Amino acid sequence: MTDRLDKLDAFRILREEIKKYGSQRNFANAHDLREQDVSDVLNSRRPISPRLLTVIGLRRVEYFERANA
């Protein structure tokens, strides 16, 4: 069984990781990310990039379910 997470979980994990660094700037610098990109993700102006998912230890998985199940 997999540990499925939704977008809110991903944002929570991202915020927890940022908190470990003390600021978005420190987090971004430590992972060679642009601070503006991190801010844009947190403010829902852009989706979480594959690179940022990797940094926080997640991966995006697409799956399908039957509509009439």
C-alpha positions in Angstrom: 0.0 0.0 0.0 1.2 3.5 -0.8 1.1 6.6 1.4 -1.1 8.8 -0.8 -0.8 12.5 -0.1 -2.8 15.4 -1.5 -1.7 18.9 -2.5 -2.4 20.2 1.0 -0.1 17.6 2.5 2.6 18.6 0.0 2.2 22.3 1.1 2.4 21.3 4.7 5.6 19.3 4.1 7.1 22.2 2.2 6.3 24.6 5.0 7.8 22.2 7.6 11.0 22.0 5.5 11.2 25.8 5.1 10.7 26.2 8.9 13.9 24.1 9.5 15.9 26.7 7.6 14.3 29.6 9.3 13.1 31.4 6.2 12.1 30.9 2.6 15.3 32.7 1.5 17.6 30.3 3.5 15.6 27.3 2.2 15.9 28.5 -1.4 19.6 29.3 -1.1 20.4 25.9 0.5 18.7 24.1 -2.4 19.8 26.3 -5.3 16.3 27.5 -5.9 15.0 30.9 -6.6 13.3 32.5 -3.6 10.6 33.9 -5.9 9.8 30.4 -7.2 9.3 29.1 -3.6 7.1 32.1 -2.8 5.1 31.6 -5.9 4.4 28.0 -5.1 3.4 28.8 -1.5 1.0 31.5 -2.8 -0.5 29.2 -5.5 0.8 31.3 -8.3 2.6 28.3 -9.8 2.5 24.5 -9.3 5.0 22.6 -7.2 7.9 21.9 -9.6 9.4 18.4 -10.0 12.7 19.9 -8.6 11.0 21.3 -5.5 9.1 18.0 -5.0 12.5 16.2 -5.0 13.9 18.6 -2.5 11.1 17.9 0.0 11.2 14.2 -0.6 8.0 13.7 -2.7 7.1 12.7 -6.2 4.1 13.3 -8.3 2.0 10.2 -9.2 -1.0 10.2 -11.5 -3.6 7.6 -11.0 -7.2 6.8 -12.2 -10.2 5.4 -10.4 -13.5 4.1 -11.8 -16.2 6.7 -11.7 -19.0 4.2 -10.9 -17.1 2.2 -8.3 
